[in-house]
Amino acid sequence: MNIKEGTKFSQIKKVTEEDSANKYGSGTLEVFATPAMISFIENTCKNSVEGCLDQGFTTVGTEVSIKHIKATPIGMEVVCTSELIEVKGKKLVFSVEVVDEEGKIGEGLHKRYIVNSEDFLKNTYK
């Protein structure tokens, strides 16, 4: 595995009705839902290191500490940028920022752990 602190990665998505607070059930408005933003953050962090892992390994999210600062309407593009700020054994800590076309909408930290996929699933179903 070749995972290094300082690794940065960005992803872009267009906010759809499927991403809305109304659809997620976290609210009643047609704006980018906080759970959808967190999912986007987790996906960005996962994808930033996926290619660096040995075969049979993946990462799992264990903690999010996120501020959702501003609403984003359906149809607007959002960009999530992650930076791997700490590698401690199997623990990975990411600093994240999400912006839309008008500025920052979210920020915070996300923690993930490197796991052997097969062992993880075996232990899950015990």
Buried (B, 14 or more C-beta within 10 A) or exposed (E): EEBEEEBEBBBEBEBEEEBBBBBBEEBEEBBBBBBBBBBBBBBBBBBBBEEBBEEEBBBEBEEBEBEBEBBBBBEBEBBBBBBBBEBEEBBBBBBBBBBBEEEEBBBBBBBBBBBBEEEEEEEEEE
